[in-house]
Amino acid sequence: MSITLSLGPRVRKSPFFEAARKAGLAAASVYNHMYMPTGYGDPAAEYDRLINGVAMWDVAVERQVALKGPDALALARYLTPRNLHGLTIGQGKYAPICNYEGALINDPVLLQISDEEVWLSIADSDITLWAGGIAGARGMDVRVFEPDVSPLAIQGPKSFDVVADLCGDWIRELRYFGFRQFELDGIPMVVARSGWSKQGGFEFYLQDGSRGTELWNKVAEAGAPYGIGPGTPNYVERVESGLVSYGADTDDMSNPFEYGLGKFVDVDQEQDFAGKAALRAIRDAGVTRRFMGLLIEGEPFTGTNENRWLLSQKDGRAAGYACATAYSPRVASNIAVAMVSTEAIDAGAPIVVHADGGDLEARIVELPII
């Protein structure tokens, strides 16, 4: 049964919202206190555009937290367990953020915009409050605020052609998470090679929210010869690719090591950071669960799970939970990303998924599934 999402001034609209609505926006959720498009009425077409063509997404909900001032970089170093040695203007880094207990509270992309300005392109939690509180408590000379910046994503194998037509062939030389300031017919933005898919693409960080519709229309026009169409961060593709969705896949105890993010955690660096002692202890003790994929038996799923599905071993012992489930056309199987106990993983045997419609057998596999 469908439920109507009531629109109102309490939840913000993105600069692209009206253009997205005109393009056929059919479903939305709330993310970072904003309306987040989740579908345009044809999931199969949206998936095909991402896998085989090019899609454009309103992802302005990926809010930016700006750290600006003489201590901007010092604050960034304290916020993340990633070693930021060698950070340069123009090359972003994935930078998990943990609390003092070592639990993951966000997993942004960090961009150093200038010598005294850093942006955190965040997932769904209030990092402006966290970063501002830490900066104030530590007496840092830095302003923490949300700038007028709103990402628009162009994703899929043909995204390179669309963005090159708009910006020039220099975009093909950008490394992953590389970025550059650019003006498109006077529209100020940062062009970054990034996006929440494994299909390749770019994000335009619009720096003037009054020009959202104008930018949307320019991208749509440039992409028309390549079959561009609207879409959203794709549910099926993200499960296939094993992309972590903060909040959907995590809980209050989740730590980076469980998600295979240990390479972004340097507890041996000299730099102090929030959660350093806790993360060292977690690393030394080892984890008891891991983020894994599942291949699930049964008829193809026609929708997605509204709640996490519990997992168990065949003898009834708890084995974790499935976070997100879908039918994958490319795998020709029901699939899921799940938090699974290391005991169940080590056993190497099928497990039971306690789905809404009944129990199903599943096989544990490494991520990404594709």
C-alpha positions as CSV (number, residue, x, y, z in Angstrom):
1,M,0.0,0.0,0.0
2,S,1.4,3.4,-1.0
3,I,1.7,6.2,1.5
4,T,1.6,9.9,0.6
5,L,4.6,12.0,1.7
6,S,3.2,15.3,2.8
7,L,5.2,18.3,1.5
8,G,5.7,21.3,3.7
9,P,8.2,24.0,4.8
10,R,9.6,22.0,7.7
11,V,11.5,19.7,5.3
12,R,13.6,21.5,2.8
13,K,13.4,21.1,-0.9
14,S,16.6,21.0,-3.0
15,P,17.4,23.5,-5.8
16,F,16.5,20.8,-8.3
17,F,13.2,19.8,-6.7
18,E,10.9,21.6,-9.1
19,A,12.8,20.4,-12.1
20,A,12.7,16.8,-10.7
21,R,9.0,17.1,-10.1
22,K,8.5,18.3,-13.7
23,A,10.6,15.3,-14.9
24,G,8.1,12.9,-13.3
25,L,9.3,12.5,-9.7
26,A,7.0,9.8,-8.2
27,A,8.5,9.0,-4.8
28,A,10.6,10.6,-2.2
29,S,12.0,10.1,1.3
30,V,13.6,12.4,3.9
31,Y,17.3,12.5,4.2
32,N,19.4,15.2,6.0
33,H,16.2,17.1,6.7
34,M,15.5,17.3,3.0
35,Y,13.2,15.6,0.5
36,M,15.2,12.9,-1.3
37,P,13.9,11.6,-4.7
38,T,13.7,7.8,-4.6
39,G,11.9,7.0,-7.9
40,Y,10.3,8.3,-11.1
41,G,7.8,5.5,-11.6
42,D,9.8,3.1,-13.8
43,P,12.4,1.2,-11.7
44,A,13.5,-1.0,-14.6
45,A,14.2,1.9,-16.9
46,E,16.0,3.8,-14.2
47,Y,18.2,0.8,-13.5
48,D,18.9,0.2,-17.2
49,R,19.9,3.9,-17.7
50,L,22.5,3.6,-14.9
51,I,23.9,0.2,-16.0
52,N,23.9,0.8,-19.7
53,G,23.5,4.5,-20.4
54,V,23.4,7.7,-18.3
55,A,21.2,9.0,-15.6
56,M,20.9,12.3,-13.7
57,W,20.1,12.4,-10.0
58,D,19.1,15.1,-7.6
59,V,21.4,14.3,-4.7
60,A,21.4,17.7,-3.0
61,V,20.6,15.8,0.2
62,E,24.3,15.0,0.3
63,R,24.8,18.2,2.3
64,Q,28.1,19.8,2.7
65,V,29.6,20.7,6.1
66,A,32.2,23.5,5.6
67,L,35.1,23.9,7.9
68,K,36.6,27.3,7.2
69,G,39.4,29.1,9.0
70,P,43.0,28.7,10.1
71,D,42.2,25.5,11.9
72,A,40.0,23.9,9.2
73,L,42.5,21.2,8.4
74,A,43.3,20.5,12.0
75,L,39.6,20.0,12.7
76,A,39.3,17.7,9.7
77,R,42.2,15.6,11.0
78,Y,40.6,15.3,14.4
79,L,37.2,14.3,13.0
80,T,38.3,11.3,11.0
81,P,40.5,8.2,11.7
82,R,41.8,8.4,8.2
83,N,45.3,9.6,7.9
84,L,45.0,12.8,5.9
85,H,48.7,13.2,5.3
86,G,49.2,14.2,1.7
87,L,45.7,15.7,1.3
88,T,45.8,18.2,-1.6
89,I,43.4,20.7,-3.0
90,G,41.6,19.1,-5.9
91,Q,41.7,15.5,-4.7
92,G,39.0,14.2,-2.3
93,K,39.2,11.4,0.1
94,Y,36.7,9.0,1.6
95,A,36.9,9.8,5.3
96,P,34.7,7.9,7.8
97,I,33.8,9.7,11.0
98,C,33.4,7.9,14.4
99,N,32.3,8.9,17.8
100,Y,34.5,8.4,20.9
101,E,33.3,4.8,21.3
102,G,34.5,4.0,17.8
103,A,31.1,3.7,16.3
104,L,30.6,4.9,12.7
105,I,28.4,8.1,12.7
106,N,29.0,9.2,9.1
107,D,31.1,8.3,6.0
108,P,31.6,11.5,4.0
109,V,33.8,12.3,1.1
110,L,36.3,15.0,2.2
111,L,37.3,17.8,-0.2
112,Q,39.9,20.4,0.6
113,I,38.6,23.4,-1.3
114,S,41.4,25.8,-0.3
115,D,44.2,26.2,2.2
116,E,41.6,27.2,4.9
117,E,38.4,25.5,3.7
118,V,37.4,21.8,3.8
119,W,34.0,20.3,2.8
120,L,32.5,17.1,4.2
121,S,30.0,15.7,1.7
122,I,27.9,13.8,4.3
123,A,25.5,10.9,4.7
124,D,22.4,11.2,6.8
125,S,23.4,12.5,10.2
126,D,24.0,15.9,11.8
127,I,27.7,16.3,11.4
128,T,27.5,20.1,11.4
129,L,26.4,19.8,15.1
130,W,29.1,17.2,15.9
131,A,31.9,19.1,14.2
132,G,30.8,22.5,15.5
133,G,30.7,21.1,19.1
134,I,34.1,19.6,18.9
135,A,35.6,22.8,17.4
136,G,34.1,24.9,20.1
137,A,35.1,22.6,22.9
138,R,38.7,22.5,21.6
139,G,38.9,26.3,21.1
140,M,39.7,26.0,17.4
141,D,39.8,29.0,15.1
142,V,37.3,27.6,12.5
143,R,33.8,28.3,11.4
144,V,31.6,25.2,10.9
145,F,28.5,25.8,8.7
146,E,26.5,24.6,5.8
147,P,27.4,26.4,2.6
148,D,25.2,27.0,-0.5
149,V,26.3,23.8,-2.2
150,S,24.0,21.2,-3.8
151,P,25.3,18.1,-5.7
152,L,23.7,17.0,-9.0
153,A,24.9,13.5,-10.1
154,I,25.5,12.3,-13.6
155,Q,26.1,8.5,-13.5
156,G,26.5,5.6,-15.8
157,P,28.9,4.5,-18.6
158,K,27.9,7.4,-20.9
159,S,28.3,10.0,-18.2
160,F,31.8,10.8,-19.4
161,D,30.5,11.8,-22.8
162,V,27.8,14.0,-21.4
163,V,30.1,15.8,-18.9
164,A,32.8,16.2,-21.5
165,D,30.3,17.8,-23.8
166,L,29.4,20.2,-21.1
167,C,32.7,20.9,-19.5
168,G,35.5,19.8,-21.8
169,D,37.6,16.7,-22.2
170,W,39.7,17.6,-19.2
171,I,37.1,15.8,-17.1
172,R,38.4,12.5,-18.5
173,E,41.7,13.0,-16.7
174,L,40.2,13.4,-13.2
175,R,41.1,10.7,-10.8
176,Y,38.4,9.1,-8.7
177,F,37.3,11.8,-6.1
178,G,39.3,14.4,-8.1
179,F,37.6,17.7,-8.5
180,R,38.0,21.2,-10.0
181,Q,36.2,24.5,-9.7
182,F,34.3,25.3,-12.9
183,E,31.7,27.7,-14.3
184,L,29.1,26.4,-16.8
185,D,27.7,29.4,-18.6
186,G,28.3,31.4,-15.5
187,I,26.9,28.8,-13.1
188,P,29.5,28.3,-10.4
189,M,30.2,24.7,-9.3
190,V,32.8,22.1,-8.4
191,V,33.0,19.2,-10.8
192,A,34.0,16.0,-9.1
193,R,34.5,12.5,-10.4
194,S,32.4,10.8,-7.8
195,G,28.9,9.4,-7.1
196,W,27.1,6.7,-5.2
197,S,27.3,4.0,-7.8
198,K,30.0,1.6,-9.2
199,Q,29.1,2.5,-12.8
200,G,31.2,5.7,-13.0
201,G,30.2,9.3,-13.1
202,F,30.4,12.8,-11.8
203,E,28.8,15.2,-9.4
204,F,28.2,18.9,-10.0
205,Y,28.4,20.7,-6.7
206,L,26.2,23.6,-7.6
207,Q,27.3,26.7,-5.6
208,D,24.3,28.9,-6.3
209,G,21.0,27.4,-5.2
210,S,19.0,29.9,-7.2
211,R,20.2,28.2,-10.4
212,G,19.2,24.6,-9.8
213,T,16.6,24.4,-12.5
214,E,18.9,26.1,-15.0
215,L,21.7,23.5,-14.3
216,W,19.2,20.6,-14.4
217,N,18.0,21.7,-17.8
218,K,21.5,22.1,-19.2
219,V,22.4,18.6,-18.1
220,A,19.2,17.2,-19.6
221,E,19.8,19.0,-22.9
222,A,23.4,17.8,-23.2
223,G,22.5,14.3,-22.2
224,A,19.5,14.0,-24.6
225,P,21.6,12.5,-27.5
226,Y,22.9,9.8,-25.1
227,G,19.4,8.9,-23.8
228,I,19.8,10.6,-20.4
229,G,16.8,10.4,-18.0
230,P,16.1,11.1,-14.4
231,G,16.9,8.6,-11.6
232,T,18.0,8.3,-8.0
233,P,20.8,6.5,-6.1
234,N,19.8,3.1,-7.3
235,Y,18.6,0.6,-4.8
236,V,19.4,-2.6,-6.8
237,E,22.8,-1.4,-8.1
238,R,23.9,-0.4,-4.6
239,V,23.1,-3.8,-3.2
240,E,24.9,-5.5,-6.2
241,S,27.9,-3.2,-5.6
242,G,27.9,-3.6,-1.8
243,L,27.8,0.1,-1.2
244,V,27.4,1.0,2.5
245,S,24.3,3.1,3.3
246,Y,24.8,4.8,6.6
247,G,21.7,4.4,8.7
248,A,20.2,1.7,6.5
249,D,23.1,-0.8,7.1
250,T,24.5,0.6,10.3
251,D,23.4,0.5,13.9
252,D,24.6,2.3,17.1
253,M,27.4,-0.2,17.5
254,S,28.7,-0.4,13.9
255,N,32.4,0.2,13.5
256,P,34.5,0.7,10.3
257,F,36.3,-2.6,10.5
258,E,33.0,-4.5,10.2
259,Y,32.4,-2.8,6.8
260,G,35.8,-3.5,5.4
261,L,36.8,0.1,6.0
262,G,39.9,-0.7,8.0
263,K,42.2,0.7,5.3
264,F,40.7,4.1,6.0
265,V,41.5,3.8,9.8
266,D,45.0,4.5,11.0
267,V,45.1,4.1,14.7
268,D,48.9,4.1,14.7
269,Q,49.3,7.6,13.3
270,E,50.7,10.3,15.6
271,Q,47.7,12.5,14.9
272,D,45.0,12.3,17.6
273,F,41.4,11.9,16.5
274,A,38.0,11.2,18.0
275,G,37.6,7.6,19.0
276,K,41.3,6.7,18.5
277,A,41.7,4.6,21.7
278,A,38.4,2.8,21.1
279,L,39.2,2.0,17.5
280,R,42.6,0.7,18.5
281,A,40.9,-1.7,21.0
282,I,38.4,-2.8,18.4
283,R,41.1,-3.5,15.8
284,D,43.2,-5.5,18.3
285,A,40.2,-7.5,19.5
286,G,38.8,-8.3,16.1
287,V,35.2,-8.1,14.9
288,T,32.4,-10.6,15.5
289,R,30.4,-9.7,12.5
290,R,31.0,-8.5,8.9
291,F,29.1,-6.7,6.1
292,M,28.5,-9.4,3.5
293,G,26.3,-10.3,0.5
294,L,23.6,-12.9,0.4
295,L,22.2,-14.9,-2.5
296,I,18.6,-15.8,-1.5
297,E,16.5,-18.6,-2.9
298,G,12.8,-18.2,-3.9
299,E,10.7,-16.4,-6.4
300,P,12.1,-13.0,-7.6
301,F,11.4,-10.2,-5.1
302,T,9.0,-7.7,-6.5
303,G,9.8,-5.0,-3.9
304,T,12.2,-4.1,-1.2
305,N,12.2,-4.9,2.5
306,E,10.6,-2.3,4.8
307,N,12.4,-3.7,7.9
308,R,15.6,-5.6,8.5
309,W,15.2,-9.4,8.2
310,L,16.8,-11.5,10.9
311,L,19.2,-14.3,9.9
312,S,19.9,-17.5,11.7
313,Q,22.0,-20.6,11.2
314,K,20.3,-23.9,10.5
315,D,20.4,-24.9,14.2
316,G,18.6,-21.7,15.2
317,R,21.5,-19.6,16.4
318,A,21.3,-15.9,15.5
319,A,23.4,-14.9,12.5
320,G,22.7,-11.2,12.1
321,Y,20.3,-9.3,9.8
322,A,19.7,-8.5,6.2
323,C,19.8,-4.7,5.7
324,A,18.6,-4.3,2.1
325,T,17.2,-6.9,-0.3
326,A,16.4,-6.9,-4.0
327,Y,16.1,-9.0,-7.1
328,S,19.2,-8.5,-9.3
329,P,18.6,-8.9,-13.1
330,R,22.4,-9.2,-13.6
331,V,22.8,-11.9,-11.1
332,A,19.4,-13.5,-11.8
333,S,18.9,-14.0,-8.1
334,N,17.5,-12.4,-5.0
335,I,20.3,-10.7,-3.3
336,A,21.0,-8.7,-0.1
337,V,23.6,-6.9,1.9
338,A,23.7,-8.0,5.4
339,M,25.5,-7.8,8.8
340,V,26.5,-11.4,9.4
341,S,28.2,-13.0,12.4
342,T,31.7,-14.2,11.8
343,E,30.6,-17.6,13.3
344,A,28.1,-18.1,10.5
345,I,30.6,-16.9,7.9
346,D,33.2,-19.3,9.1
347,A,30.7,-22.2,9.2
348,G,30.4,-21.9,5.4
349,A,26.9,-23.3,5.4
350,P,23.6,-21.9,4.1
351,I,21.7,-19.7,6.5
352,V,18.0,-18.9,7.0
353,V,16.5,-15.5,6.1
354,H,13.4,-14.8,8.1
355,A,11.7,-12.7,5.4
356,D,8.3,-11.1,5.8
357,G,6.7,-13.7,3.6
358,G,8.4,-16.7,5.3
359,D,11.8,-18.3,5.7
360,L,14.2,-18.5,2.8
361,E,17.5,-20.2,2.5
362,A,20.5,-18.1,1.5
363,R,24.2,-18.4,0.8
364,I,26.7,-15.9,2.2
365,V,29.1,-14.3,-0.4
366,E,31.7,-11.6,-0.3
367,L,31.0,-8.1,-1.5
368,P,30.6,-6.7,-4.1
369,I,28.2,-9.3,-5.4
370,I,29.0,-7.9,-8.9
